[in-house]
Amino acid sequence: MAPAAKLRLLLAAALFLGWIGYLGYLAATATRPVVLSRPQFLLSTFDVIAEVKDRDGKPDPIVEVREVRWPAGSKLDGTITVTNLPESVGWTGPGRYILALFKVGKHFEVVAIPRSPGYRPSEHRPEIRPEPVRIYPESPATLGQLEAIHRHKNPPL
């Protein structure tokens, strides 16, 4: 084999290994994106941005509403109680969260993610629990998803 051919082969092998190494690095360090559940927000009666505090390592059920994103013009201001918030999934610590809510008496609850059509958990599998209630940290990505959901919730006439 000619020296020029060996050099090209070594260069191609080095580039290939570099590319595989870079893909491995991306796979190891890429974060998992937060994706809002469209059915959850389509069932909610209030979509809010709320300041959620910590209570014993779980979300405090008493939250401060910072902004009502849907329905427009709602007067849901100040402090509200979200009774099922401590059992929610998606808590990463104190901060601002997007909450899909419905009113129950004087309090609110986070809407559970509805089951997919045709999905029936087996009666013989006690480890299958009811669908979780999910909350979402506020970020530019999650706010963009929320706006897209609201466009479908209130289509232009």
N, C-alpha and C positions, 0 to 999 in steps of 0.2 A: 504494500500500500504506500502511495506517495506521501511525503511529509505534509503536503498541502491538504490532502484528503483527511489525514489523521487530525490535523489542526481544526478543520471544519467539523469533523465528528465530535471532537472534544468540546468545541464551542457550542454545538447544538445540544450535547448532553448537559453542559453547564447551564445553558438557558432553560432547558426542560426542567432540571432539578430546581433551579431558582423559581420557576413558575409554580411548580408543585409546592415548594416551601412557602411561597407567598399565599397560595390558596389555603394551605394548612393554617397559616397565621390568621387569615381572615375568618376561617371557620372557628378558630379557637377564641377570637376576641370580639366577634360581631355580637351586638346585643340583640336580645329578643324584642321585637317591636310590640308595642301595646296596640291592640286592635279592639275597637269598640264593637259591642254586639248590637247590630242593627235591630233585631227583633226586640231586644230589651228597651231600646229607646223609642221604638214605635208603639210600645205598650204604655210607656210612662205618661203621666199627666203634667209633670214638671221636670224640666232638665235644668239643673243648676250647677254653678261653680260655687263650691263651699270651702271654707277654711275648716279643716278637720284637725283636731288636737289628739294627743295621745292620752289614754287612760289605761294604765297597767299593761302597756305593750299592745293594746288594741285601739281601734278608733273610738273616740269618745262619741256617744250618740247625740250629744248636744253640739250642733255645728252652727257656724256663722255663714249665712248666705251672702256671697259677694256679688253674684250676678245671676239673674234668671235668663237662661238662653232660650227657653221655650216654655209656654207660649209667650209670644211677644206682648209686652205691656202688663204682665202679671205683677202684682204688688206683694210678692213674697220676700219681705226684707227682714233682716235681723236674725235672731237666734231661733232655730227650730230643733225639734227632737226627732231623730231618725232611729226608730226602735230597733231595727235589725242591723244597724251599721256595725256593731262589734263582731258579728258573724260573717262579715263580708270578706271577699277575696279581692286582692289587688292593693292592699294596704302596704305602703312602703315607708311609713313614718309620717309625722305631722307635715301638713302642707295643704295646698289647694287641690281639690279633687272634683271631677265631673261625676254628678250623681243623677241617676234616672229614678225619679220618685213618683209615688202616688200617695194620696192622703187617706189616712185611716183615723177617723174621729178627729181629735185635736193634734195628732202626731202624723208623721210620715214614715214610709218604708221604702227601701230600695227595691225596685222591681227585680224579680228573679228572672234569669234568662230562661225563656220558654223552651220546652223540649221540642225537638225536631218532629215533624209529622211522621207518624208511623212508628216512633220509638216508644217501646213499652219495656221498661226494665223487668227482668224476671222476678217473680215472687220468691224464687229460691235463692236469690242473691242479695242477702241483707247488706252487703257492703255498698250497694248502689243507693245513694242518698238523693234527696230532692236536689234540684238544680240550685247552684249557688247564687248568691247575690253578689254582683261584681261592681267595684268602683274603679275609677280610672284616674291616675295622676294627670293634672293639667299640664299640657305641653303644646307646642305649636302643632305637632303631628296629631294629637288627640283632638284638639280644637278644630282642625281641618276636617277630620272625620265626622265630628259632630255637626259641622255646617253642612256637609254632604248629606247626612241623615235628615237634617231639618229641611233641606230642599225637597226631599221626598215626602216628608211629613206634611208640609204646606206647599203643595205644587202651585205654581202660578196659574191664574185662571185665564 
